[in-house]
Amino acid sequence: MTRAFGKRLAFLFAWARMSVIQTGSIALLSFIIGDYMAQIYSIGELSSVIYAGLVVVLLTTINIVGVSFGTGVQRFLIILEVLGILIVLGAASSLRPMKQ
């Protein structure tokens, strides 16, 4: 980035990535998980916000513990994601077309 655009723009990009881009994606992920968890188990009017805050704290703790632990957690979550997709595909392929 520094070679292409110079030190000033590289600094601004790094600052924006640290303060807006990365934190925004974590907040978005947290609120999506919070909304789903509130549908599964509601703990009050602000349950989605509470769950979102817990997800942010959990992700922060994982990052503080270390890179190797974070890598293991990421691999586990990717395996869960792929298994979920495979389950949906398996359920969809087992459906029979309706007779007219």
matplotlib code that plots the C-alpha trace (Angstrom):
import matplotlib.pyplot as plt

x = [0.0, 2.8, 4.6, 1.4, -0.1, 2.5, 2.8, -0.2, -2.8, -1.3, -1.7, -5.3, -6.1, -4.5, -6.4, -9.7, -9.2, -8.4, -11.2, -14.0, -13.7, -12.6, -14.7, -17.7, -17.6, -17.3, -20.3, -22.3, -21.5, -22.3, -25.7, -26.7, -25.8, -27.6, -30.8, -30.7, -30.0, -32.8, -35.2, -34.0, -33.9, -35.1, -33.9, -35.8, -36.4, -32.7, -31.7, -30.2, -28.0, -26.9, -26.0, -24.2, -22.1, -21.3, -20.1, -17.8, -16.4, -15.9, -14.1, -12.0, -11.0, -10.2, -7.9, -6.2, -5.5, -3.4, -3.1, -2.9, -6.1, -7.8, -6.8, -8.3, -11.5, -11.7, -11.2, -13.9, -16.4, -15.6, -16.2, -19.5, -20.4, -19.6, -21.5, -24.5, -24.4, -24.1, -27.1, -29.2, -28.1, -28.9, -32.3, -33.0, -31.9, -34.2, -37.3, -39.5, -41.2, -44.9, -47.3, -49.7]
y = [0.0, 2.4, 1.8, 2.3, 5.3, 6.8, 6.9, 9.2, 7.1, 3.9, 5.2, 6.3, 2.9, 1.1, 3.4, 2.8, -0.9, -1.1, 1.3, 0.8, -2.1, -4.9, -3.8, -3.3, -6.9, -8.3, -6.1, -7.3, -11.0, -10.5, -8.9, -11.6, -14.3, -12.3, -12.2, -15.9, -16.7, -14.4, -16.4, -19.7, -18.6, -15.1, -13.7, -10.4, -7.4, -6.8, -10.4, -9.9, -7.1, -9.2, -12.1, -9.8, -8.4, -11.9, -12.8, -9.8, -10.7, -14.3, -13.3, -10.9, -13.5, -16.0, -13.4, -12.6, -16.3, -16.7, -17.3, -21.1, -21.3, -18.8, -20.9, -24.0, -22.2, -20.9, -24.4, -25.8, -23.1, -23.7, -27.4, -26.6, -24.3, -26.9, -29.6, -27.2, -26.7, -30.4, -31.1, -28.5, -30.0, -33.5, -32.4, -30.6, -33.6, -36.0, -33.9, -35.5, -33.3, -32.8, -34.5, -32.4]
z = [0.0, 0.8, -2.5, -4.5, -2.7, -0.3, 3.4, 4.1, 2.3, 3.6, 7.2, 6.5, 5.1, 8.1, 10.5, 8.7, 8.6, 12.3, 13.5, 11.0, 8.5, 10.9, 13.8, 11.5, 10.3, 13.8, 14.9, 11.9, 12.7, 16.3, 15.7, 13.2, 15.7, 18.4, 16.3, 15.7, 19.4, 20.5, 18.3, 19.8, 23.4, 24.4, 27.7, 27.5, 25.3, 24.7, 24.3, 20.8, 22.0, 25.0, 22.8, 20.3, 23.2, 24.4, 20.9, 20.8, 24.2, 23.1, 19.9, 21.7, 24.3, 21.5, 19.9, 23.2, 23.9, 20.8, 17.1, 17.3, 19.4, 17.1, 14.1, 15.7, 16.5, 12.9, 11.5, 13.8, 12.7, 9.0, 9.5, 11.1, 8.2, 5.6, 7.5, 7.7, 3.9, 3.3, 5.5, 3.7, 0.3, 1.5, 2.7, -0.5, -2.7, -0.7, -1.6, -4.2, -6.8, -6.3, -8.6, -10.5]

ax = plt.figure().add_subplot(projection="3d")
ax.plot(x, y, z, "-o")
ax.set_aspect("equal")
plt.show()
